């Protein structure tokens, strides 16, 4: 419903040039460019349903709510939200509570052979502190 939010939520996947281009113009022009962007990435262009766009914005919506906190009201703009939007649901997650340290969360993506380590900082925000190849 809000072209500026839709475009802002795509920052994770846009080049700087695409980001600047999509943000230019009236709201109507932004919607037109937004639809054109997704139309070019539609795996089944002969149908009305755009699977790529649907998957992306479903992830944005999930991240918005699942990763918000008192410190970060838009979970889609957080470190964990960004990783979720880009890669989807992790294969598994782990919570670590090191003695005397900050709580940590590990997301493992077996198919990507990647491990993401997040740490909860005193400011109430989860920060991405490490990415490892498995």
C-alpha positions as CSV (number, residue, x, y, z in Angstrom):
1,X,0.0,0.0,0.0
2,X,2.9,2.3,0.6
3,X,5.4,2.6,-2.3
4,X,8.1,4.3,-0.2
5,X,8.0,1.4,2.3
6,X,8.0,-1.2,-0.4
7,X,11.0,0.4,-2.0
8,X,12.7,0.9,1.3
9,X,12.2,-2.7,2.2
10,X,14.0,-3.7,-1.1
11,X,17.2,-1.9,-0.1
12,X,18.7,-5.2,0.8
13,X,18.6,-6.4,-2.9
14,X,18.9,-3.2,-4.9
15,X,22.0,-1.8,-6.5
16,X,22.7,1.9,-5.7
17,X,21.5,2.9,-9.2
18,X,18.3,0.9,-8.9
19,X,17.7,2.3,-5.4
20,X,18.0,5.9,-6.6
21,X,15.9,5.2,-9.7
22,X,13.0,3.6,-7.8
23,X,12.8,6.4,-5.3
24,X,12.6,9.2,-8.0
25,X,9.3,10.6,-9.1
26,X,5.7,10.7,-7.9
27,X,4.1,7.9,-5.9
28,X,2.4,6.7,-9.1
29,X,5.8,6.7,-11.0
30,X,7.4,4.8,-8.1
31,X,4.6,2.1,-8.2
32,X,5.1,1.8,-12.0
33,X,8.9,1.3,-11.6
34,X,8.4,-1.1,-8.7
35,X,6.0,-3.3,-10.7
36,X,8.4,-3.1,-13.7
37,X,11.3,-4.2,-11.5
38,X,9.4,-7.3,-10.3
39,X,8.0,-8.1,-13.7
40,X,11.6,-8.4,-15.0
41,X,12.2,-11.0,-12.3
42,X,9.0,-13.0,-12.6
43,X,9.8,-16.7,-13.1
44,X,6.4,-17.1,-14.8
45,X,5.7,-13.9,-16.8
46,X,2.7,-15.4,-18.6
47,X,0.7,-15.6,-15.4
48,X,-0.7,-12.8,-13.2
49,X,1.0,-14.1,-10.1
50,X,4.6,-13.0,-9.6
51,X,6.2,-15.7,-7.4
52,X,9.5,-13.8,-6.8
53,X,7.7,-10.7,-5.6
54,X,5.3,-12.7,-3.4
55,X,8.2,-14.6,-1.7
56,X,10.2,-11.5,-1.2
57,X,7.4,-9.4,0.4
58,X,6.1,-12.4,2.4
59,X,9.6,-12.5,4.0
60,X,9.5,-8.8,4.5
61,X,6.2,-9.0,6.3
62,X,7.4,-11.9,8.5
63,X,10.6,-10.1,9.4
64,X,8.7,-6.9,10.2
65,X,6.9,-8.6,13.0
66,X,9.2,-11.4,14.0
67,X,12.3,-9.4,14.5
68,X,11.0,-6.1,16.0
69,X,11.8,-5.1,19.5
70,X,11.4,-2.2,21.9
71,X,14.6,-0.8,20.3
72,X,13.7,-1.6,16.6
73,X,10.0,-1.2,15.6
74,X,10.6,-2.4,12.0
75,X,12.0,-5.9,12.2
76,X,12.6,-5.9,8.4
77,X,15.2,-3.3,8.8
78,X,17.2,-5.2,11.5
79,X,20.2,-7.4,11.0
80,X,18.2,-10.6,11.6
81,X,15.4,-9.3,9.4
82,X,17.9,-8.6,6.6
83,X,19.3,-12.1,6.7
84,X,15.8,-13.6,6.8
85,X,14.6,-11.6,3.9
86,X,17.7,-12.5,1.8
87,X,17.9,-16.2,2.6
88,X,14.6,-17.3,4.2
89,X,14.1,-19.5,7.1
90,X,17.3,-20.9,8.5
91,X,17.7,-24.7,8.7
92,X,18.2,-24.4,12.4
93,X,18.9,-21.8,15.1
94,X,20.7,-21.9,18.4
95,X,20.6,-19.5,21.4
96,X,23.9,-19.1,23.4
97,X,24.1,-17.5,26.7
98,X,27.8,-17.1,27.5
99,X,28.6,-16.5,31.1
100,X,29.4,-12.8,31.5
101,X,28.8,-12.2,27.8
102,X,26.0,-11.0,25.6
103,X,23.3,-13.4,24.4
104,X,23.9,-14.8,21.0
105,X,21.9,-16.4,18.3
106,X,23.2,-18.6,15.6
107,X,21.4,-19.2,12.3
108,X,22.6,-22.1,10.2
109,X,21.7,-22.4,6.5
110,X,22.8,-25.9,5.5
111,X,22.0,-25.6,1.8
112,X,24.1,-22.4,1.6
113,X,26.7,-23.8,3.9
114,X,26.6,-20.6,6.0
115,X,26.5,-19.8,9.6
116,X,25.4,-16.3,10.9
117,X,26.2,-15.2,14.4
118,X,24.1,-12.4,16.0
119,X,24.7,-10.8,19.3
120,X,22.3,-8.9,21.5
121,X,24.0,-5.6,22.5
122,X,23.2,-3.5,25.5
123,X,21.3,-1.1,23.2
124,X,18.6,-3.8,22.7
125,X,19.6,-4.5,19.1
126,X,20.8,-7.7,17.6
127,X,24.0,-7.2,15.6
128,X,25.5,-9.5,13.0
129,X,28.9,-10.2,14.3
130,X,30.1,-13.1,12.1
131,X,29.4,-15.0,8.9
132,X,31.1,-18.4,8.4
133,X,31.3,-20.8,5.5
134,X,30.5,-24.3,6.8
